[in-house]
Amino acid sequence: MPYLNVRLTTPESTVTAQKVAHLLTNLVVNVLGKQREVAAVDVQFANPEHWFIGGETAPTPTFFLEVKVTSGTNTRDEKAAFIKQAFAGMRDLLGEISPTSYIVLQDVAPDDWGFGGRTQGFRYVDALPID
């Protein structure tokens, strides 16, 4: 795992989506220590006319990024580094962006999610050595 969902107020573009997915995948692997082969990134584009900050249409491109990881697998410092580097990386890709671009890193209990039909809690227990 993790699962990343990002919404952008930029023109819809496959190239932009691929660059964002590449950036975020590399960050979850290199900063959060996740396995590349199970990192899922969902890139969505929002109409900038429908995105408001302070009750007004956002004056510059903005984004909202949600990242779900298994609870207890990352430290506070790792999460802070991810948020800092993700914001900087998005700014590098998109140019000027609103400082009101949010990144939310959510810890999900290992028994509350999984992939391939098995919870993360089950995967942990299954990996324990047998005495």
Contacts in CASP RR format, 6 or more apart in sequence:
PFRMAT RR
TARGET T0000
AUTHOR 0000-0000-0000
METHOD contacts of the structure
MODEL  1
MPYLNVRLTTPESTVTAQKVAHLLTNLVVNVLGKQREVAAVDVQFANPEH
WFIGGETAPTPTFFLEVKVTSGTNTRDEKAAFIKQAFAGMRDLLGEISPT
SYIVLQDVAPDDWGFGGRTQGFRYVDALPID
1 34 0 8 1.000
1 38 0 8 1.000
1 39 0 8 1.000
1 40 0 8 1.000
1 68 0 8 1.000
1 69 0 8 1.000
1 70 0 8 1.000
1 113 0 8 1.000
1 114 0 8 1.000
1 115 0 8 1.000
1 120 0 8 1.000
2 28 0 8 1.000
2 32 0 8 1.000
2 34 0 8 1.000
2 39 0 8 1.000
2 40 0 8 1.000
2 67 0 8 1.000
2 68 0 8 1.000
2 69 0 8 1.000
2 70 0 8 1.000
3 40 0 8 1.000
3 42 0 8 1.000
3 67 0 8 1.000
3 68 0 8 1.000
4 24 0 8 1.000
4 28 0 8 1.000
4 39 0 8 1.000
4 40 0 8 1.000
4 41 0 8 1.000
4 42 0 8 1.000
4 65 0 8 1.000
4 66 0 8 1.000
4 67 0 8 1.000
4 68 0 8 1.000
5 41 0 8 1.000
5 42 0 8 1.000
5 44 0 8 1.000
5 65 0 8 1.000
5 66 0 8 1.000
6 20 0 8 1.000
6 24 0 8 1.000
6 41 0 8 1.000
6 42 0 8 1.000
6 43 0 8 1.000
6 44 0 8 1.000
6 63 0 8 1.000
6 64 0 8 1.000
6 65 0 8 1.000
6 66 0 8 1.000
7 44 0 8 1.000
7 45 0 8 1.000
7 46 0 8 1.000
7 63 0 8 1.000
7 64 0 8 1.000
8 16 0 8 1.000
8 20 0 8 1.000
8 43 0 8 1.000
8 44 0 8 1.000
8 45 0 8 1.000
8 46 0 8 1.000
8 61 0 8 1.000
8 62 0 8 1.000
8 63 0 8 1.000
8 94 0 8 1.000
9 45 0 8 1.000
9 46 0 8 1.000
9 47 0 8 1.000
9 48 0 8 1.000
9 51 0 8 1.000
9 58 0 8 1.000
9 61 0 8 1.000
9 62 0 8 1.000
9 63 0 8 1.000
10 16 0 8 1.000
10 45 0 8 1.000
10 48 0 8 1.000
10 61 0 8 1.000
10 94 0 8 1.000
11 45 0 8 1.000
12 45 0 8 1.000
13 45 0 8 1.000
16 43 0 8 1.000
16 93 0 8 1.000
16 94 0 8 1.000
17 43 0 8 1.000
17 45 0 8 1.000
19 93 0 8 1.000
20 41 0 8 1.000
20 43 0 8 1.000
20 90 0 8 1.000
20 93 0 8 1.000
21 41 0 8 1.000
21 43 0 8 1.000
23 86 0 8 1.000
23 89 0 8 1.000
23 90 0 8 1.000
23 93 0 8 1.000
24 39 0 8 1.000
24 41 0 8 1.000
24 65 0 8 1.000
24 86 0 8 1.000
25 36 0 8 1.000
25 39 0 8 1.000
25 41 0 8 1.000
27 82 0 8 1.000
27 85 0 8 1.000
27 86 0 8 1.000
28 34 0 8 1.000
28 39 0 8 1.000
28 67 0 8 1.000
28 82 0 8 1.000
29 35 0 8 1.000
29 36 0 8 1.000
29 39 0 8 1.000
31 78 0 8 1.000
31 81 0 8 1.000
31 82 0 8 1.000
31 85 0 8 1.000
32 69 0 8 1.000
32 73 0 8 1.000
32 74 0 8 1.000
32 78 0 8 1.000
32 79 0 8 1.000
32 82 0 8 1.000
33 74 0 8 1.000
33 78 0 8 1.000
34 69 0 8 1.000
38 115 0 8 1.000
48 57 0 8 1.000
48 58 0 8 1.000
48 61 0 8 1.000
49 57 0 8 1.000
51 57 0 8 1.000
51 58 0 8 1.000
51 62 0 8 1.000
52 58 0 8 1.000
53 59 0 8 1.000
53 62 0 8 1.000
53 98 0 8 1.000
53 100 0 8 1.000
58 98 0 8 1.000
58 100 0 8 1.000
59 98 0 8 1.000
60 96 0 8 1.000
60 97 0 8 1.000
60 98 0 8 1.000
61 94 0 8 1.000
61 95 0 8 1.000
61 96 0 8 1.000
61 97 0 8 1.000
61 98 0 8 1.000
62 97 0 8 1.000
62 98 0 8 1.000
62 100 0 8 1.000
62 101 0 8 1.000
63 90 0 8 1.000
63 94 0 8 1.000
63 97 0 8 1.000
63 101 0 8 1.000
63 102 0 8 1.000
64 101 0 8 1.000
64 102 0 8 1.000
64 103 0 8 1.000
64 104 0 8 1.000
65 86 0 8 1.000
65 90 0 8 1.000
65 101 0 8 1.000
65 102 0 8 1.000
65 103 0 8 1.000
65 104 0 8 1.000
66 104 0 8 1.000
66 106 0 8 1.000
67 82 0 8 1.000
67 103 0 8 1.000
67 104 0 8 1.000
67 105 0 8 1.000
67 106 0 8 1.000
68 106 0 8 1.000
68 108 0 8 1.000
68 113 0 8 1.000
69 105 0 8 1.000
69 106 0 8 1.000
69 107 0 8 1.000
69 108 0 8 1.000
70 107 0 8 1.000
70 108 0 8 1.000
70 110 0 8 1.000
70 113 0 8 1.000
70 120 0 8 1.000
70 121 0 8 1.000
71 107 0 8 1.000
71 108 0 8 1.000
71 109 0 8 1.000
71 110 0 8 1.000
72 107 0 8 1.000
74 82 0 8 1.000
74 105 0 8 1.000
79 105 0 8 1.000
82 103 0 8 1.000
82 105 0 8 1.000
83 103 0 8 1.000
83 105 0 8 1.000
86 103 0 8 1.000
87 101 0 8 1.000
87 103 0 8 1.000
90 97 0 8 1.000
90 101 0 8 1.000
91 97 0 8 1.000
110 119 0 8 1.000
110 120 0 8 1.000
110 121 0 8 1.000
110 124 0 8 1.000
111 119 0 8 1.000
111 120 0 8 1.000
111 121 0 8 1.000
112 119 0 8 1.000
113 119 0 8 1.000
113 120 0 8 1.000
114 120 0 8 1.000
114 123 0 8 1.000
118 126 0 8 1.000
END
